[in-house]
Amino acid sequence: MDRRANILGVHIDPVDLAHSLDFIDSWITARERKYVGVLAIHSIMDGYRDAESRREINQSGLAVPDGMGLVWLLQLMGFRSVSRVYGADLMLGLCERGRTKGWRHFLYGGDPGTSDRLAGRLAERFPGIHVVGSMAPPFGEATPAEDEAAVREIEQARPDILWLGISSKKQIRWMNQHRGRLAVPVMIGVGAAFDFLSGEKAQAPEWVRQNGLEWLFRLASEPGRLWKRYAQYPLFGILVAAQFLGLKRFD
């Protein structure tokens, strides 16, 4: 990207879905090693609070806005052509494009069985797709032996795209740490898209997603797990206002 937006010191690319697909396509063709962060407001707050998380996001090949709040903010900053790059739509778009190109996909994430169910759903939806492996990460932190086994299995499968469906902060850190260890052109962290596309969790209706209300739908679905995430949003608004008014700099 020639120009990235700075929100609280976190870089985000003001792109739309079509441009994101084209960037990723070019990386696969060139056999580059890049990773993609799919960012929501809580991802920006992770970067604001933690310098290491901020560095990991800012080193991504592409950091796309997965949330209407970020899209509206980027438009206010002058990026008129930006639109939401929803993680599930990004996955479906690349699966469709990859059918004619013979791309190989590996699924890493979800609870035991989730990635297998997702592989089955993708095979039904995209006949001829090459899903060459799936794996659920260990609960908690992987031991060095578990991590090495995962790297070995992924390398043997030779994917063009490695999909990650784990928590947003954890998957960006994982991609940053493994970029040099895996000969995979593109790693993409899509988080809850594994649950949505496998059918394990309900997606918010399209009109809810487009009107910036998905956070409310998800909070109502999983209040115990997600309330802390969304409790950060008022502080985010205050910090962004301070940045816009020039009261605070975020380098």
Rosetta blueprint (number, residue, H / E / L):
1 M L
2 D L
3 R L
4 R L
5 A E
6 N E
7 I E
8 L L
9 G L
10 V E
11 H E
12 I E
13 D L
14 P L
15 V L
16 D L
17 L H
18 A H
19 H H
20 S H
21 L H
22 D H
23 F H
24 I H
25 D H
26 S H
27 W H
28 I H
29 T H
30 A H
31 R L
32 E L
33 R L
34 K E
35 Y E
36 V E
37 G E
38 V E
39 L E
40 A L
41 I H
42 H H
43 S H
44 I H
45 M H
46 D H
47 G H
48 Y H
49 R H
50 D L
51 A H
52 E H
53 S H
54 R H
55 R H
56 E H
57 I H
58 N H
59 Q L
60 S L
61 G L
62 L E
63 A E
64 V E
65 P E
66 D L
67 G L
68 M H
69 G H
70 L H
71 V H
72 W H
73 L H
74 L H
75 Q H
76 L H
77 M L
78 G L
79 F L
80 R L
81 S L
82 V L
83 S L
84 R L
85 V L
86 Y L
87 G H
88 A H
89 D H
90 L H
91 M H
92 L H
93 G H
94 L H
95 C H
96 E H
97 R H
98 G H
99 R H
100 T H
101 K H
102 G L
103 W L
104 R E
105 H E
106 F E
107 L E
108 Y E
109 G E
110 G L
111 D L
112 P L
113 G L
114 T H
115 S H
116 D H
117 R H
118 L H
119 A H
120 G H
121 R H
122 L H
123 A H
124 E H
125 R H
126 F L
127 P L
128 G L
129 I L
130 H E
131 V E
132 V E
133 G E
134 S E
135 M E
136 A L
137 P L
138 P L
139 F L
140 G L
141 E L
142 A L
143 T L
144 P H
145 A H
146 E H
147 D H
148 E H
149 A H
150 A H
151 V H
152 R H
153 E H
154 I H
155 E H
156 Q H
157 A H
158 R L
159 P L
160 D L
161 I E
162 L E
163 W E
164 L E
165 G E
166 I L
167 S L
168 S H
169 K H
170 K H
171 Q H
172 I H
173 R H
174 W H
175 M H
176 N H
177 Q H
178 H H
179 R L
180 G L
181 R L
182 L L
183 A L
184 V L
185 P L
186 V E
187 M E
188 I E
189 G E
190 V L
191 G L
192 A L
193 A H
194 F H
195 D H
196 F H
197 L H
198 S H
199 G L
200 E L
201 K L
202 A L
203 Q L
204 A L
205 P L
206 E H
207 W H
208 V H
209 R H
210 Q H
211 N L
212 G L
213 L L
214 E H
215 W H
216 L H
217 F H
218 R H
219 L H
220 A H
221 S H
222 E L
223 P H
224 G H
225 R H
226 L H
227 W H
228 K H
229 R H
230 Y H
231 A L
232 Q L
233 Y H
234 P H
235 L H
236 F H
237 G H
238 I H
239 L H
240 V H
241 A H
242 A H
243 Q H
244 F H
245 L L
246 G L
247 L L
248 K L
249 R L
250 F L
251 D L
